Amino acid sequence: MKRVKTVGRLGRLEFRPGFYLYVGSARKNVLKRVKRHMRATKRIHWHIDYLTTGSGRMKPVDAYIFHGEFECEIAQFLSRMLATIRGFGSSDCRCKGHLFYAGRMPVLKLVVDKLILRFGTAKAGTLSNSRGCPGSAPGFVSGALSR
């Protein structure tokens, strides 16, 4: 059963049950940002906050941190494999979106494996290369479960 959530200026969006991947970044302390996104209670500031708070919230299940300027490059990589939620999390760049629908867990795992192969170590690993959108900061990918 689909859920409808109002997400800031994006308005009402439909979300199918299953797994989603969210790509974000933080100029300072990326781990603190990821932990914030994992919390159920917080002030709504970013698009992802609309999905991870309140009734029917999506529950974050994992996070992968990539040190380097990879936010938009990761989003473009994911957009070639998964359905993109248009405009979500990408109001400050030219990406189609930074939230992706993976559906079932096997698909999510396959995509995460490809992501790790392409961008290197994940789960607090480091990447020495610094490609990506100008002005971007250490990126992270967070998997969220919708029930």
C-alpha positions, 0 to 999 in steps of 0.5 A, spaced: 500 500 500 502 506 498 503 512 503 502 519 501 507 524 505 507 532 504 514 534 503 515 541 504 515 545 497 515 538 493 508 537 496 504 531 496 508 525 494 507 517 494 511 512 497 511 505 495 513 500 501 520 497 500 527 500 501 529 507 499 536 510 498 538 517 500 544 521 498 546 527 502 552 530 505 555 535 510 560 540 510 562 539 518 561 532 521 558 528 517 557 522 522 553 527 526 549 528 520 547 521 519 546 520 526 541 526 526 537 522 520 537 516 524 533 519 530 526 519 530 525 525 533 528 532 530 526 538 528 524 538 520 529 541 516 531 537 510 527 533 505 529 526 508 526 529 515 519 529 512 520 521 511 524 519 518 519 523 523 512 522 525 506 517 524 508 512 518 515 514 518 521 510 514 526 507 519 533 508 517 536 501 517 543 503 515 548 508 513 554 508 508 559 514 509 564 516 503 569 521 505 570 526 498 566 530 494 561 525 491 554 526 493 552 528 486 556 523 483 553 518 487 546 520 486 547 520 478 550 513 479 544 511 483 539 514 478 542 509 472 539 503 476 533 505 481 527 509 480 529 517 482 524 521 487 524 527 482 526 533 486 527 530 493 534 532 496 536 536 490 534 543 491 541 545 491 544 542 485 542 539 478 541 532 480 534 529 478 533 527 486 537 524 491 532 519 494 531 512 490 527 507 490 530 500 491 524 496 492 526 489 495 532 488 500 535 483 494 535 489 490 538 494 495 544 489 497 546 489 489 546 496 488 549 498 495 555 492 493 555 496 486 556 503 490 562 500 494 565 497 488 565 504 484 566 508 490 570 504 494 570 503 502 563 504 505 561 504 512 565 510 515 571 508 510 575 513 506 575 515 499 581 519 497 579 521 490 575 528 491 570 528 484 563 531 484 559 537 484 563 543 486 562 545 493 559 539 495 562 535 502 563 528 505 557 524 502 553 519 505 548 514 503 542 512 508 538 506 506 530 507 509 525 502 510 518 503 509 512 499 512 
